[in-house]
Amino acid sequence: MQGSVEEFSNTEIAFAHLSEAGLKRSRLLFKSFNFPGLLRFGPFLANIAVSIGLKKLIRDTIFSQFCGGEDIVACRKTIDRLAKAGIGTILDYSVEGEENEENFNHTFQEILETINAAAGNKHIPFSVFKTTGIIRFELLRKQSSDESLTEAEQDEWSRGTERFNSICSHAEKLDVRIFVDAEESWIQDAIDRLAEKAMMKHNTRKAIVFNTIQLYRHDRIDYLKQQIVDATWYLGFKLVRGAYMEKESERAKVMGYQDPIQPSKEASDKDYNEALKHCIHHSDKVSICAGTHNELSCATLIKLMAEKNMDSNDERVWFSQLLGMSDHISYNLSHAGFNVCKYVPYGPVKSVIPYLTRRARENSSVAGQMGRELSLIETELKRRSRKGASV
């Protein structure tokens, strides 16, 4: 690969893992995202379907497209399938919105299990967690805005940070790289501080803890550059555009502060590619995972690696996409010898419906995303039809 967008257009490579029936199911699912009413009422309908015994319907459609299974064991088929194509798995426990100590502790234990599963397994190159899965959202908000905590909240914060630090310590102990996911801007400062301390402690030999940088925020390129200037330890960054744009802008408008979101998609793209360039320039101390469904950014990173004379499989550089999305990027990159991994969400069907809904809405709001997925699937179906007719 020379770093050309056209190199991602090989649908034979992209969809070799899917049968014709599988391609048609994916086509039908992506078409359904074009109906706003279905996205609006989908969660309600999905919960009803599960409640009245139609769980299989959900599991065989949106769940099977974007999730690996209901538990780690059930994800083995997905892990093995991706591994055959040279693609790694990131096990992502995707239960959201359940805020109590019992659930926080359960999620904490589940994250430790994903680290255990990744230990010594080249097919699971990273683990990941959301801080709101183990610490209450409101506490993170108060810490981010430097508000005082009550005595009870201080105790709760101590328990939450102990879970955070234990996850990072366990990852270092088992030599497993771990991503700290980014979240809403008004809780991100607290998450950043936790991640920075963890990197300082655990990244003494190489990058173990990776913080996530959302480049759809106009202030994050400066944050990333300052981190590189300040750190005397190894840094790990997962670079993404972001996942909370509409929520961010609406809150800023209602509360009367400056919108943290970039003024345009072009500005976001510019900062994303600038972040790639800056990290590669400092690859002596920085490792990255480019979490992107943008072909041009992937092509940019390939060119930057070539200019730096880095091998395509240099362990300091990874590409990542979501399971069930942008297979034309993931599979073509892997075929060309680059390090690629897929986010593989998992969890009980009913419990991951909020996650699946959020992903569907996010991807439907990205200009051209659904159209691109559909076009590639149609191209591959036509290619197979022509091939069959010529036999």
Secondary structure, DSSP 8 states (H G I E B T S, - for coil): --S-GGGG--HHHHTTTS-HHHHHHHHHHHHHTT-HHHHHHHHHHHHHHHHTT-HHHHIIIIIHHH--BSSTGGGHHHHHHHHHTT-EEEEEE---S--SHHHHHHHHHHHHHHHHHHTT-TT--EEEE-GGGTS-HHHHHHHHTT----HHHHHHHHHHHHHHHHHHHHHHHTT-EEEE----HHHHHHHHHHHHHHHHHH-SSS--EEEEEETTBTTHHHHHHHHHHH-SS-EEEEEE--S-HHHHHHHHHHHTS---B-SSHHHHHHHHHHHHHHHHHTTTTEEEEEE---HHHHHHHHHHHHHTT--TT-TTEEEEEETTS-HHHHHHHHHTT--EEEEEEES-TGGGHHHHHHHHHHHHHSTTHHHHHHHHHHHHHHHHHHHHHH-
